Amino acid sequence: MIIFGTKGYLYQLAILTLLCGSCGNPAAHTLRKRVTKFTLFFVPLFPFSTKYGTQCTFCGAEQKATKEQADQLLAQSAGAGGGQQYGQPQQQPYQN
C-alpha cells in the first residue's frame, strides 16, 4: 500500500502599499506565494504548482499575479525600502 497526496504551503513574501483595484483605497497588500507539493508517505517531495497573488488588508480582495509581476513587486519594495520582506512560510497550510 502506497500512501500519496498533496500538501499546500503559503509563503508571505512582502507587505506592500498599493492602490486596491476592488475598493480603491491605498492600503497594505500582502504578496503571497502558494506552493502545492506532492507527498509520499506524508513526506513532501517536489512542488508541482506555484501560484502568486496579493490580498488587500482593507477589504480582503485577492488578485492573482504572475511570477514576473511578483518579482517586479518584490524588486520595487526592496528598492524603495517601504515594504517588509519575508521568506518563511506561515504555520497554517492552506486547504486546496
C-alpha positions as CSV (number, residue, x, y, z in Angstrom):
1,M,0.0,0.0,0.0
2,I,1.4,3.3,-1.1
3,I,0.2,6.5,0.6
4,F,0.5,9.7,-1.5
5,G,-1.2,13.1,-1.8
6,T,-0.6,16.8,-1.7
7,K,0.2,19.4,0.8
8,G,-0.1,23.2,0.4
9,Y,2.3,25.8,1.8
10,L,1.6,29.6,2.0
11,Y,4.6,32.0,2.0
12,Q,4.2,35.6,2.8
13,L,6.8,37.4,0.6
14,A,6.2,41.1,1.4
15,I,3.8,43.7,2.6
16,L,3.3,46.5,0.1
17,T,1.3,49.7,-0.1
18,L,-0.7,49.6,-3.3
19,L,-4.0,51.0,-4.6
20,C,-6.6,48.3,-4.3
21,G,-8.4,47.5,-7.6
22,S,-11.5,46.5,-5.7
23,C,-12.2,49.1,-3.0
24,G,-10.0,51.9,-4.5
25,N,-8.2,52.6,-1.2
26,P,-4.4,52.9,-0.9
27,A,-3.8,50.1,1.6
28,A,-1.3,47.5,2.6
29,H,-1.3,44.4,0.5
30,T,0.3,41.1,1.3
31,L,2.3,39.4,-1.5
32,R,1.9,35.7,-1.2
33,K,3.2,32.5,-2.8
34,R,1.2,29.3,-2.7
35,V,3.1,26.1,-3.3
36,T,1.5,22.7,-3.6
37,K,3.8,19.7,-3.1
38,F,3.4,16.1,-3.9
39,T,3.8,13.9,-0.8
40,L,4.7,10.2,-0.5
41,F,4.2,8.7,2.9
42,F,3.5,12.2,4.3
43,V,6.9,13.5,3.2
44,P,6.8,16.4,0.7
45,L,8.9,15.5,-2.3
46,F,8.6,18.2,-5.0
47,P,6.4,21.2,-5.9
48,F,4.0,20.8,-8.8
49,S,2.1,24.0,-8.5
50,T,3.2,27.5,-7.6
51,K,0.8,30.5,-7.6
52,Y,1.3,34.1,-6.7
53,G,-1.2,36.7,-5.5
54,T,-1.9,39.9,-3.5
55,Q,-4.5,40.4,-0.8
56,C,-5.8,43.8,0.3
57,T,-5.7,44.2,4.1
58,F,-8.6,46.8,4.0
59,C,-11.3,44.9,2.1
60,G,-9.8,41.4,1.8
61,A,-9.9,41.2,-2.0
62,E,-7.4,38.9,-3.7
63,Q,-5.8,39.3,-7.1
64,K,-3.8,36.7,-8.9
65,A,-0.3,37.6,-10.2
66,T,2.3,36.0,-12.4
67,K,5.8,35.2,-11.3
68,E,7.1,38.1,-13.2
69,Q,4.7,40.5,-11.6
70,A,5.6,39.1,-8.1
71,D,9.3,39.5,-8.8
72,Q,8.7,43.1,-10.0
73,L,6.7,43.9,-6.9
74,L,9.5,42.4,-4.7
75,A,12.1,44.4,-6.5
76,Q,10.1,47.6,-6.1
77,S,9.6,47.0,-2.4
78,A,13.3,46.3,-1.9
79,G,14.4,49.3,-3.9
80,A,12.0,51.7,-2.1
81,G,12.7,50.2,1.3
82,G,9.0,50.7,2.0
83,G,7.9,47.1,2.2
84,Q,8.6,44.4,4.8
85,Q,10.0,41.2,3.2
86,Y,9.5,37.7,4.5
87,G,10.6,34.3,3.3
88,Q,9.3,31.9,5.9
89,P,6.0,30.0,5.4
90,Q,3.1,30.7,7.6
91,Q,2.4,28.0,10.1
92,Q,-1.1,27.1,8.9
93,P,-1.1,25.4,5.4
94,Y,-4.0,26.4,3.1
95,Q,-6.6,23.9,2.0
96,N,-7.0,23.0,-1.7
